[in-house]
């Protein structure tokens, strides 16, 4: 076998190729060197042969500087050839010009090619983000639009707000989709980059270590929880991680993965279980008309939200004093200096140094103490009506998915003994699953009915109008649009049955695609549409304030104090003119915290929030009708 021995030409060619491989700068350098060589050769010819600029003037010979300049102009600009005189000069400059045309053409081509390559690279979304104090979203799902929309509202009073997204999608497609949803993002800039959140090099592009908060979305395919856990690990176990703790909010689908996720995320990560949240909210809202509006008000950024504020002037004061101290904010609890959250604590609870009040307010800068002592309540209008005795309830669940069992279990925490739950669906294995679940229930009996939720005769036969609450579940194993179509058809039947029977049905419906919610045309607060948007709102809220996690855990739990909507007749005399301070006093006498009210006259008016008013101005005077209700925090 012969052995190749490279010669000096091979070495030169190899080195030349290595130089060209360095990119456009190296090519431009070679072109500059070639241009210089042409200019030098042309200058030597002009000077050596004593060529003149003007044949009639023998003294106009080219010198080194003048010859070099003349050659350079011909190299860069072919038009200068027209002014040359004398065939000798013209032939030399023609050769120089032709060589220059090739050099300039190659230069333009190189620059154009490099610029196109850079633009292509930018479109791929691979350039590094140089931001600080931004909200970083890792991953992409249908929830991202709701999260962006809420963060835009939250950032309205923030200068130079930034949302950075890293997802394994085309950068231009992401930007186009966001632009289609939000033609204007206000003062919030949305920056997209393409990459895998699990890849440390891709993650470095969006600089998670400088982010104010990080939201990790579960993908809609594959094994979403494993992807989320590994994304969190890529941040918290990053070799270049920062010393300060991260503020991470991540979405989990299966509660069985929560323990493993918490081992990875530690105290730096809050995990939101979307399906568990929807199950809890569904169980609570189906039993209380108007409660869905209250939860929506607290979870979105449009209107009143929950804030924390340290108030030194309240140190040593009781919780009852703090409740009445704000005219434009509704105090709902206390967060101790050690992080413990007390929702609706005993009224005599004292506020200690370092404690913060938990208040519902329009914005964080509207939590301002009243200038004067609150007015005395109208005690003559206060009544202490007995709480109505709990009576058995009948609940109908139509449809089936993985949240059905959780909803039945959650209802068990609220209903009176002797209640009944009927589940009607067409799903293999549902009967056996419910039979096993029924053995664990104590307050309610569980029955199964096999039938189609879209068949009118089946709905008439089961007498849906005789149930106190109806929950319409989506078949999540079907394609999204097909599942929502079945939900919409069933919802239309239910509304028609209610209209014919002259009854108001309390209906909670589940929609998989948030766009289909508009098609459902919600007409009253009893007719609530629940979807993944609840999880989106929760993720957005927690990304702004990590401490809200403890508040939400109590509000959506059957333990401790929850939100209730109760008849006004249990608190004040109907028709008496009262301000909200009087309602606060009446509720406080029962160990409850009043947060707002609901006017029955506006119960079907969506523009008036279906009559629900959270955090009313306390000095406003009202006359309540007997059908009106009060929104309170209470133990039961």
Secondary structure, DSSP 8 states (H G I E B T S, - for coil): -------HHHHHHHHHHHHHTT-HHHHHHHHHHHHHHHHHHHHHHHHHTT-BS-TT-TT-B--HHHHHHHHHHHHH-GGGGGG--SHHHHHHHHHHHHHHHHHHHHHHHHHHHHHHHHHHHHHTT-S----SS-EEEES--TTHHHHHHHHHHHTTTSTTEEEEEEESS-HHHHHHHHHHH-S--TTEEEEEEE--TT-HHHHHHTTGGG-SEEEE---SSS-HHHHHHHHHHHHHT-TT--SS---EEEEES-GGGHHHHHHHHGGGEEEEEHHHHHHHHHHHHTTSTTHHHHHHHHHSSSS-EEEEEE-GGGTT-BHHHHHHHBSS-EEEEEE-TTS-EEES--TT-B--TT-EEEEEESSGGG--B-SS------GGGB-----------EEEEES--TTHHHHHHHHTTTS-TTEEEEEEE--TTHHHHHHHHHTT-SSEEEEEEE--TT-HHHHHHHTGGG-SEEEE---TTS-HHHHHHHHHHHHHHHHHHHHHHT----EEEEESSGGGHHHH---STTEEEEETHHHHHHHHHHHH-TTHHHHHHHHTSSSS-EEEEEEGGGTB-TT-EEEHHHHHHHHHTTT-EEEEEE-GGGTT-GGGGGGEEES--TT-EEE--TT-EEEEEE--
